[in-house]
């Protein structure tokens, strides 16, 4: 599966546009994780606990995006983007979305 943030794919021709696909992940930290994160925030800088949470949420959203595209018969996703929101304090929603297409190499 090719996933790209570009609107086209150099070297490939779009054969079929399947439509919009998405992958959604909602993640939260445990109470212990939130306390650890708050303590780390007192010192500033990178907060590894929350970095890990964000990376896991993005990876899960990406995997679900790919699964949605594959279910439609696509072999690529163009114009892929991420969006995220806080649902509640400590609970983050990450959405991956794009356009599912079938492509074939030129020539």
Secondary structure, DSSP 8 states (H G I E B T S, - for coil): -EE-SSSS-TTEEEEEEEEEEEEEEEEE--HHHHHHHHHHHTT-S--HHHHHHHHHHHHHHHHHHHHHHHHTT-SEEEEEEEEEEEEETTEEEEEEEEEEEEEEE--
